[in-house]
Amino acid sequence: MSDVASWRMALVLAALPIVVLLVLIMSPWPRRWLPMPAHGALLLAALLAYGIQVVFIQAGNAGEASSRMIHAAVIDGVLTALTPLAIVFGAVLLFKTLEISGAMGVLTARLRVLSPDPVAQLVLVGWAFSFLIEGLSGFGTPAALAAPVLVGLGFPPVRVAAMCLIMNSVPVPFGAVGTPVWFGLGELDLSPEQLLSIGFKSAAINAAAALLIPLLALRVVLPWSVIRPRLRFVYLVILATVTPFAITALWSVEFPSIIGGVAGLLIGSAAARLGLGLPTHDAHSPETKPNSQTQPRLCLAVLPLLGVLVILAATRIGQVGIKGLLTSDHPAARASLGALGEAWISPSLVIGLRDILGTGFAWKMPLLYVPFILPFVVVSLAAIPILRMDRAKVAGVWRETIDRLARPAAALVGALVLVKMFMLGNDHAPAMLIGQAMAQASGSSWALVAPLLGALGSFFSGSNTVSNLTFAPVQAAAADSLSLNLTGLLALQTVGGAMGNMVCIHNIVAVAAVLGLRDATALSAVPTIDGDSPDPGGVAAILRLTAGPMAAYALIAAAVGGLAMAV
């Protein structure tokens, strides 16, 4: 077989698991076993990707990973799945605590008092609040926090999940205090000036996208006839968020999303309370009549969410000085697990496994830094006496939380093993083959499709940071060979990684798990925005709803990115 034919065959095999996955969960030809629930489809796709890697080994293809590397990557994927699963567990635990204690009812009633308008509620919680949480934490936390509040207000869960994922795209390049930029691009040996340039260009492109993307997200939940009269309010909050977001990016890659989120939330809340840009009457609100609540009950109900915000801010912002204490990975104790590797734990409760199967693969999880014990579990436990929960209610919270995790656990394991299979093989990794094929196909027009490579990385991994770590070297090589602007191309890579988060399978699985959504193998009674015909339920429905906005985002990035490439 010629080198060209061999490369094409490798490319087909690289893409096959993704094609199979999409067919299994989104099949337009329903059968008794199609469409398949996400947890089953992801496990099958991971098994197929594993089989392809093993066949490459058996065929003796040069450059591919060894058999031990493949199995080490599988173990790494299973262990890596513990991180999103822990976040889901913590988020579900917190919101079950709020729900069963009655605090969620108090909070949603207060939001209705602030504004009974559905657009105002969706924009404040789904956009401004999520913007701030993304800046502080990342890790998929914004959708996990915002979606249950909106469902508590009476909005349909599947559409709320999709809307939260769509809206949580613009702030992502500066999520977790700028991690995708300063860490995700850290392997390229860029100067501080180049990082600032990349950050500002990313912010400018995302700010331009913000003029449309939140509207598309709102349209997922509400009909245009409801949104149109409220456009002044929507754009007031958008501009209040993205203007300081972009300005901050001129001098910092850590704080744009935090400052933008704070500004948007404060100005948006004031505007909603004053009714700026909102009709005086609202016939479309899920429930316009507020429940009378005493001020002490409201203060107690809001304490857990305030606790989450304070803990996230204190543990994420480096200047506070706590972050280093929670992420120190110097082992305090080690234990040999034989051929499996060496397990270890640090005084900061960072746990890990080194030299998995003797391959050099390593995994670690900072238990106190991942949004799990801090803030979710600690706040949930502290809320028990604050919200005066009896033993029966506490038992119900833990039972319902644990019951909700079985299928998401299988789905997340499948998703992360699939990710590891796609990243395995260095220059011959399936993800790299697909990226190289995209670069070769586009040639001198590479800047127009560069965001799609970033989106591909996030689709695989669910992380803008991982997407940048994986594909930024490809983008840098393309910039060099095609004489393109390096900072502009890396900004497009970062923007692509941000928009890809809305279609990432394991992000979708995570928010669906927090809301308790189950996949449907047939059409289920999930109401549409007009309340008539049903939508497919679960992960497939969310993916369908987010795919269109991501395509629109890609077009905006390609158009505005031309300016970024010129400066």
Sequence and secondary structure as in RCSB ss.txt:
>XXXX:A:sequence
MSDVASWRMALVLAALPIVVLLVLIMSPWPRRWLPMPAHGALLLAALLAYGIQVVFIQAGNAGEASSRMIHAAVI
DGVLTALTPLAIVFGAVLLFKTLEISGAMGVLTARLRVLSPDPVAQLVLVGWAFSFLIEGLSGFGTPAALAAPVL
VGLGFPPVRVAAMCLIMNSVPVPFGAVGTPVWFGLGELDLSPEQLLSIGFKSAAINAAAALLIPLLALRVVLPWS
VIRPRLRFVYLVILATVTPFAITALWSVEFPSIIGGVAGLLIGSAAARLGLGLPTHDAHSPETKPNSQTQPRLCL
AVLPLLGVLVILAATRIGQVGIKGLLTSDHPAARASLGALGEAWISPSLVIGLRDILGTGFAWKMPLLYVPFILP
FVVVSLAAIPILRMDRAKVAGVWRETIDRLARPAAALVGALVLVKMFMLGNDHAPAMLIGQAMAQASGSSWALVA
PLLGALGSFFSGSNTVSNLTFAPVQAAAADSLSLNLTGLLALQTVGGAMGNMVCIHNIVAVAAVLGLRDATALSA
VPTIDGDSPDPGGVAAILRLTAGPMAAYALIAAAVGGLAMAV
>XXXX:A:secstr
  HHHHHHHHHHHHHHHHHHHHHHHH SS BTTBS  HHHHHHHHHHHHHHHHHHHHHHT TT   HHHHHHHHH
HHHHHTHHHHHHHHHHHHHHHHHHHHTHHHHHHHHHHHH   HHHHHIIIIIIIHHHHHHHT TTHHHHHHHHHH
HHTT  HHHHHHHHHHHTTTTGGGHHHHHHHHTTTGGG   HHHHHHHHHHHHHHHHHHTTTHHHHHHHHHS HH
HHGGGHHHHHHHHHHHHHHHHHHTTT SSSHHHHHHHHHHHHHHHHHHHTTTS S  S  S  S     HHHHHH
HHHHHHHHHHHHHHHH GGGS HHHHH    SEEEE GGG EEEE TT EEEEEEETTTTEEEEEETTTSBTTBT
HHHHHHHHHHHTT  HHHHHHHHHHHHHTTHHHHHHHHHHHHHHHHHHTTGGGSHHHHHHHHHHHHHGGGHHHHH
HHHHHHHHHHHS HHHHHHHHHHHHHHHHHHTT  HHHHHHHHHHHHHHHGGG HHHHHHHHHHHT    SSEEE
EE TTS SEEE HHHHHHHHHHHHHHHHHHHHHHHHHHHHH 
